Amino acid sequence: MPIECIVNVAVPDEKIRVRLDRRTKIEGRKNASDQAVIQNRIDAYTSKSEPCLAYCQKTGLVRNISGLGTIEDVFFRIQSEHA
């Protein structure tokens, strides 16, 4: 089965930091609220995933979706793009 699309849910780094910090408070994961740990996760994404995304964008299959808003908002955007 061929790939129909690649969904890239884009969220600015600062929003990622806020979300991870909030999630660590909810889940009680102390080390995950460490700013160095969060930055390491962002850096890992940038160094490992973004080159792959750049390659895939050449295929015309990448659909960039804003990851801002509620879970329902993002889900609706993904559904709308894939419809």
C-alpha positions in Angstrom: 0.0 0.0 0.0 1.6 3.3 -1.0 1.9 6.2 1.5 -0.9 8.7 0.9 0.4 11.5 3.2 2.8 12.3 6.0 1.3 14.4 8.8 3.7 16.8 10.4 2.1 18.3 13.6 4.1 21.5 14.1 4.4 23.1 17.5 6.8 25.9 18.4 9.6 25.0 20.8 8.3 27.3 23.5 4.8 25.6 23.5 6.5 22.2 23.7 8.3 23.4 26.8 5.1 24.6 28.4 3.3 21.3 27.5 6.0 19.1 28.8 6.2 21.1 32.0 2.5 20.9 32.5 2.5 17.1 31.7 5.3 16.5 34.2 3.2 18.1 36.9 0.2 16.0 36.1 2.1 12.8 35.8 4.6 13.5 38.6 7.7 12.9 36.4 10.3 15.0 38.1 13.2 14.7 35.7 11.1 15.5 32.7 10.5 19.1 34.0 14.2 19.7 34.0 14.8 22.3 31.3 18.0 20.6 30.1 16.0 17.3 29.6 13.4 19.2 27.7 16.0 21.0 25.5 17.6 17.6 24.9 14.4 16.2 23.6 13.8 19.2 21.3 17.4 19.0 20.1 17.0 15.3 19.4 13.9 16.0 17.3 15.7 18.8 15.4 18.7 16.7 14.6 17.0 13.4 13.8 13.5 14.1 12.6 13.7 17.4 10.7 16.2 16.1 8.1 13.8 13.2 7.4 10.9 15.6 7.2 12.9 17.9 4.7 13.6 14.8 2.5 9.9 13.8 2.6 8.7 17.3 1.7 10.3 16.8 -1.7 7.7 14.1 -2.4 4.8 16.4 -1.9 3.2 14.1 0.6 3.9 16.1 3.8 0.9 17.9 5.3 1.9 20.5 7.8 -0.7 20.8 10.6 -0.7 23.3 13.4 -0.4 21.5 16.7 -1.7 24.5 18.6 -5.0 24.4 20.4 -6.9 21.6 22.0 -6.5 17.9 21.2 -9.8 18.1 19.5 -8.7 21.1 17.4 -5.6 19.3 16.2 -7.5 16.1 15.5 -10.1 18.0 13.4 -7.2 19.6 11.4 -5.7 16.3 10.7 -9.0 14.8 9.7 -9.8 17.7 7.4 -6.4 17.5 5.7 -6.7 13.8 5.1 -10.3 13.9 3.9 
